[in-house]
Amino acid sequence: MRLYAGNAHQYLGKKIDRKKRIFGYYPMEVKQFPDGKYYVKDAVGVCMPLPEKEDDFNAVNFDFVVND
């Protein structure tokens, strides 16, 4: 699955992860800035904004939602 601004509201406040962790520090937490823009925070605390479209290069790939 791919995470982008259009579907981020479904995962807001949840952590996403991959079965095979490639190119990223998983698990990542989906958050929202006060201005309404969505971003992910990786395992080391780095925040990255989410793109508007699913087919953009910076869309985040994930396989499942982590249940804490």
N, C-alpha and C positions, 0 to 999 in steps of 0.2 A: 504494500500500500504506500501511497505518497501523501505526505502532510504538506499542506499549503494554506494560505489565508482563507480560502473558501471553505475548507472543512475543519479548520482548527478549533472552531467553537465546540465541536463534538468531543474533543480531547482536552479541553481546557482544564488545567490542574492535574492532569494525569501524566504518568510516565510511559514513554514508548521505548521499545527495544527491538533488537534484531536477533535472529537465530545465529547468523554469522556476522559478527561486528566488523564491518569494513568502512573506512573513511568516516570516523566519528567516535566520539566518546559517549557511549551509551551506558546506562539509560538516559534519555533526554526528557525533560519536563516541559510541557506546553504551558506558556504563560501569556499574559496580555499587558501591554503598556497602558498607562492611564489615558493615552490618546486613542486607544482602541486597536492599535496594531498588534498582531500576534508575533510571538517569537518562541524559540526553544532555548532552554538552558541545559548545557551538557553536563556530564559528570564532574568536570573540573571547574564549573562555574562560568563558562564563557557563553554569552548570549548571542544568538544569531536570528535576525529577522526572517520571517517566512515570506516567500514570494506570493504574488497575487494569483498566479495561474499554476495549474498542476504540471504543465509541461515545461516550466522554467527549470533552468539548471540547478538552482539552489533548493528545490523542493526536497524535503527530508524523507528518505525511505525508511519504512519500519515494517515489522512483521506482526507484532502483538503489543497489547497494552499490559503493563506490569500491574499486578494487584498487590498492593502493600498490605 
